[in-house]
Amino acid sequence: MEIQINQNTYSLEASKTIHEVLEQLDLPRHKGVAIAVNNAVVPQTEWDKYALQDADKVLLIKASAGG
Protein backbone atom coordinates (compact mmCIF):
# COMPACT_ATOMS: atom_id res chain seq x y z
CA MET A 1 0.00 0.00 0.00
CA GLU A 2 1.09 3.58 -0.54
CA ILE A 3 0.39 6.59 1.66
CA GLN A 4 1.47 10.20 1.55
CA ILE A 5 2.96 11.94 4.55
CA ASN A 6 3.48 15.67 4.07
CA GLN A 7 3.45 15.17 0.27
CA ASN A 8 6.10 12.40 0.37
CA THR A 9 4.96 8.97 -0.82
CA TYR A 10 5.81 5.89 1.24
CA SER A 11 5.26 2.23 0.33
CA LEU A 12 4.24 -0.03 3.18
CA GLU A 13 3.85 -3.80 3.16
CA ALA A 14 0.45 -3.88 4.86
CA SER A 15 -2.07 -1.78 6.71
CA LYS A 16 -0.48 -0.28 9.81
CA THR A 17 -1.59 2.05 12.56
CA ILE A 18 -0.43 5.65 12.66
CA HIS A 19 1.84 4.83 15.61
CA GLU A 20 3.42 1.87 13.76
CA VAL A 21 4.10 3.99 10.67
CA LEU A 22 5.64 6.83 12.68
CA GLU A 23 7.84 4.32 14.48
CA GLN A 24 8.83 2.48 11.27
CA LEU A 25 9.74 5.72 9.48
CA ASP A 26 11.40 7.22 12.59
CA LEU A 27 9.07 10.22 12.53
CA PRO A 28 8.22 12.31 15.62
CA ARG A 29 5.51 10.87 17.86
CA HIS A 30 5.77 12.99 21.01
CA LYS A 31 3.87 15.89 22.53
CA GLY A 32 3.63 18.83 20.19
CA VAL A 33 2.86 16.69 17.14
CA ALA A 34 -0.53 16.70 15.42
CA ILE A 35 -1.74 14.31 12.71
CA ALA A 36 -4.54 14.67 10.19
CA VAL A 37 -5.56 11.88 7.84
CA ASN A 38 -7.48 12.92 4.73
CA ASN A 39 -8.08 16.36 6.30
CA ALA A 40 -9.48 14.96 9.58
CA VAL A 41 -7.49 15.41 12.79
CA VAL A 42 -6.77 12.14 14.62
CA PRO A 43 -6.27 12.56 18.39
CA GLN A 44 -2.95 11.24 19.68
CA THR A 45 -4.90 8.84 21.92
CA GLU A 46 -6.16 7.09 18.75
CA TRP A 47 -2.81 6.70 16.94
CA ASP A 48 -2.30 3.14 18.15
CA LYS A 49 -5.78 2.12 16.91
CA TYR A 50 -6.21 4.12 13.68
CA ALA A 51 -5.29 1.87 10.74
CA LEU A 52 -4.04 3.72 7.68
CA GLN A 53 -5.40 2.64 4.29
CA ASP A 54 -3.98 2.68 0.78
CA ALA A 55 -3.86 6.21 -0.71
CA ASP A 56 -4.38 7.96 2.65
CA LYS A 57 -2.96 11.47 2.83
CA VAL A 58 -1.34 12.20 6.19
CA LEU A 59 -0.37 15.65 7.41
CA LEU A 60 2.14 15.70 10.27
CA ILE A 61 2.58 19.03 12.04
CA LYS A 62 5.22 19.73 14.70
CA ALA A 63 4.76 22.63 17.09
CA SER A 64 7.76 24.89 17.49
CA ALA A 65 8.63 27.40 20.16
CA GLY A 66 8.93 31.04 19.32
CA GLY A 67 6.85 34.05 18.72
C-alpha positions in Angstrom: 0.0 0.0 0.0 1.1 3.6 -0.5 0.4 6.6 1.7 1.5 10.2 1.5 3.0 11.9 4.6 3.5 15.7 4.1 3.4 15.2 0.3 6.1 12.4 0.4 5.0 9.0 -0.8 5.8 5.9 1.2 5.3 2.2 0.3 4.2 0.0 3.2 3.9 -3.8 3.2 0.5 -3.9 4.9 -2.1 -1.8 6.7 -0.5 -0.3 9.8 -1.6 2.0 12.6 -0.4 5.7 12.7 1.8 4.8 15.6 3.4 1.9 13.8 4.1 4.0 10.7 5.6 6.8 12.7 7.8 4.3 14.5 8.8 2.5 11.3 9.7 5.7 9.5 11.4 7.2 12.6 9.1 10.2 12.5 8.2 12.3 15.6 5.5 10.9 17.9 5.8 13.0 21.0 3.9 15.9 22.5 3.6 18.8 20.2 2.9 16.7 17.1 -0.5 16.7 15.4 -1.7 14.3 12.7 -4.5 14.7 10.2 -5.6 11.9 7.8 -7.5 12.9 4.7 -8.1 16.4 6.3 -9.5 15.0 9.6 -7.5 15.4 12.8 -6.8 12.1 14.6 -6.3 12.6 18.4 -3.0 11.2 19.7 -4.9 8.8 21.9 -6.2 7.1 18.8 -2.8 6.7 16.9 -2.3 3.1 18.2 -5.8 2.1 16.9 -6.2 4.1 13.7 -5.3 1.9 10.7 -4.0 3.7 7.7 -5.4 2.6 4.3 -4.0 2.7 0.8 -3.9 6.2 -0.7 -4.4 8.0 2.6 -3.0 11.5 2.8 -1.3 12.2 6.2 -0.4 15.7 7.4 2.1 15.7 10.3 2.6 19.0 12.0 5.2 19.7 14.7 4.8 22.6 17.1 7.8 24.9 17.5 8.6 27.4 20.2 8.9 31.0 19.3 6.9 34.0 18.7 
